[in-house]
Amino acid sequence: MSKYAVINLKTDPELKKLAAKTANKLGISISAILNNELRRFALEQSVIFETPEIPNARTRGLMKASEAEINKGNYHKFKDNKEALDFLTDELK
């Protein structure tokens, strides 16, 4: 008798390719990923279905502009919350 049980899983072929590529990049097997998720499911007795948040065109543009400003060094850095709040208070005057 085998130490392991076999689960047959139907999935989208493109998803399988992407998962295999990612797993390979991380140096782990798809079986290890699925076993981890099954353990978590059994332990937590819950499942979360999430879709990644993809910013709309306007937000992507703002993020790109912000990244450009950060790369130019055009940003403020604060040593603590009080300094940040004081800065914001002065900016709003």
N, C-alpha and C positions, 0 to 999 in steps of 0.2 A: 504494500500500500504506500502511495506517495505521500510525502510530507506536505505537499502543496495541492491546492485545489485550482482548477482551471476555470477562468471566467471568459466567456466569449462576449466580446463587446462590439456592437455595431456603431460606427462613427463615420463622419464625413472624411473622405480620403484626403482632402486638403488639410483638414484639422490634424489628421494623423501625421502627415508630412511635416507640418509646422511643429507639432509636439515632439516628433522624433528629432528634428533639427535642433530644437531648443534643448532637449534632454541631452543630446550628444554634445552640444556646446558646453553644458554644465557637467558633463562626465557622469551622468546617471541614466538609468534605464527608464523606459516608460512604465515598466512593471513597478519600479521603486516609487515612482510618482503616484501611480494608481493605488498601491498598497498604503502609502502615506495618507492619501485622501480617504480611503476606506477606514483606516484606523481613526482618523479625525472624526469622520461621520459616526462611527460606532461609539466613540467616546463622548462626543458633544451631542449626539442624537439630533443633529440639525444639519441642514445643508443651505449654503448661500449661493444664489445665482446672481452674479454681478456682471455687468457689462462695463467696459472701461469708459470713463468720461472723455469724450472727444470734443475739444473746444470748437465753437463755430468759427467761421471765417474772420469775423471782427475780433474775437478774443485771440485767435491765433496771431493776427496782425499786431495786436497790442502786446502779446507775449514776445513776439519777435523784436518789436521796437524796444521793449523793456530790456531784453537780453543784450541788445546792441548798446544801450546806455550803460548797463552794468559792465560790459566788456571795455567800454571807454573809461570806466572808473567813475562814472557819474551816478553816485549813490551815496547815501548816508549810512554811517555805522554808529551804533550807540553802545555805551558801556553798560547801561541798565535801562529799565523801564521808565524811570523818572526823566532821564535825559531825552528819551524818545518822546514822551508825552509833552515835555517842555518845548521841544522842537515843533511838534504838531500844533501846540497852542499858539506859538509865535507865527506859524505859517497861516493859521486861520484868522489872524487879526487883520 
